[in-house]
């Protein structure tokens, strides 16, 4: 499974972001298209519940997301086992 970031823009300043897990970009696009003009609901990474009507969204962006384990990266820097050139 791949992780995709989906951002729903309502205007230039207001947006909501969600993360979905599907096999491909094509599946992500198909899911978003199937939700067109419907109410959807999800809980974001901060634990905040969202309900939105996709018909009120002006722009939707989908991109594959490559999550970075920040705890592992911090530990590597503390241990000195991660060097930048």
matplotlib code that plots the C-alpha trace (Angstrom):
import matplotlib.pyplot as plt

x = [0.0, 1.1, 0.2, -1.3, -1.9, -5.2, -5.7, -9.1, -8.9, -11.9, -10.1, -6.6, -6.3, -8.5, -7.9, -8.2, -5.8, -6.3, -4.1, -5.3, -3.8, -4.3, -2.2, -1.7, -2.2, -5.0, -6.8, -6.4, -7.9, -10.7, -11.6, -11.6, -13.7, -16.2, -16.6, -17.5, -20.5, -20.9, -20.4, -17.3, -15.8, -12.4, -10.1, -6.8, -3.4, -4.0, -7.1, -9.5, -12.8, -13.8, -17.0, -17.1, -19.2, -16.9, -19.2, -18.0, -14.3, -12.7, -9.5, -8.4, -4.7, -3.5, 0.2, 2.1, 3.4, 6.7, 6.4, 9.6, 10.1, 11.2, 12.0, 14.5, 16.1, 16.5, 18.0, 20.5, 21.6, 22.0, 24.0, 26.2, 25.4, 23.9, 26.2, 25.4, 28.0]
y = [0.0, 3.5, 6.6, 9.6, 13.1, 14.6, 18.4, 20.0, 23.7, 25.9, 29.2, 30.6, 30.4, 27.5, 23.8, 20.4, 17.6, 13.8, 10.8, 7.7, 4.3, 2.7, 0.7, 3.4, 7.0, 5.8, 4.2, 7.4, 9.5, 7.0, 7.2, 11.0, 11.1, 8.6, 11.0, 14.0, 16.0, 13.9, 14.3, 12.6, 12.2, 11.4, 12.0, 13.8, 13.0, 15.3, 13.4, 16.1, 14.8, 16.4, 16.3, 18.1, 18.3, 17.8, 19.9, 23.0, 22.3, 24.5, 22.4, 18.9, 17.9, 14.3, 13.4, 10.4, 10.9, 9.6, 9.8, 10.3, 8.7, 11.8, 9.8, 7.6, 10.6, 12.4, 9.3, 9.0, 12.6, 12.2, 8.9, 10.5, 7.8, 10.1, 12.5, 15.1, 15.8]
z = [0.0, -0.7, 1.3, -0.5, 0.8, -0.3, 0.2, -0.2, -0.8, -0.1, -1.0, -0.9, 2.9, 3.9, 3.3, 5.0, 4.5, 4.8, 4.1, 2.4, 1.7, -1.7, -4.2, -6.8, -7.9, -10.2, -7.3, -5.2, -8.1, -8.5, -4.8, -4.8, -8.0, -6.5, -3.5, -5.7, -4.5, -1.4, 2.3, 3.5, 7.0, 8.4, 11.4, 10.6, 12.0, 14.9, 15.9, 14.7, 13.1, 9.8, 7.8, 4.5, 1.4, -1.5, -3.7, -1.8, -2.5, -5.2, -5.7, -4.7, -4.9, -4.6, -4.2, -3.0, 0.5, 1.8, 5.6, 7.5, 10.9, 12.8, 16.0, 14.1, 12.4, 15.8, 17.4, 14.5, 14.9, 18.7, 18.3, 15.6, 13.2, 10.6, 8.8, 6.2, 3.4]

ax = plt.figure().add_subplot(projection="3d")
ax.plot(x, y, z, "-o")
ax.set_aspect("equal")
plt.show()
